[in-house]
Amino acid sequence: MTAKDMGHPNGHRGDAGTLTVQDCRTQFDRVGSSRHRHARPVVTCTGTFRGDRDDSTVEDATVRTGAKFVPGKHLAVQKTDHKFVLIDEQWIWQSLAIVCVSVCALVAGVFCLLTGFGARRGPRFRDAWRQVPGGAAVRTVLVGTGGLAAVGAGAALLVDGIV
């Protein structure tokens, strides 16, 4: 996941337009290791793309979707350099959850770097917590940042499941 790629499904990059669905198909991609292979369903819909800005059209445009749609359904998509991407509001919440979980991991890593917790023959958690350089101020920043990020991740995942 990169910031560059996040702009397409959020509707901020590429040429916005509408795909009128003609047909949707499910294919199964083989994923996994050589010992534990399984098939993952991938739904693609094909149709006519009409750009919002310049009214350009592309016949037989194909976009990956999460579900099958009935013929005639209009989908909001972005035309990128090489493909079409479905504009997905859910992506915003998923991206926020990923960022918040990453911040939690970063806070834990900073704590371990500051105290040596988790290293071989390193201090136990309680001892490491008491010996944080900077004392109560740094502990407050670590707990506040980690707690806020954890609440943000939980809220984003909750909204993602509801919306």
Disulfide bonds with the S-S distance in Angstrom:
Cys24-Cys45 2.02
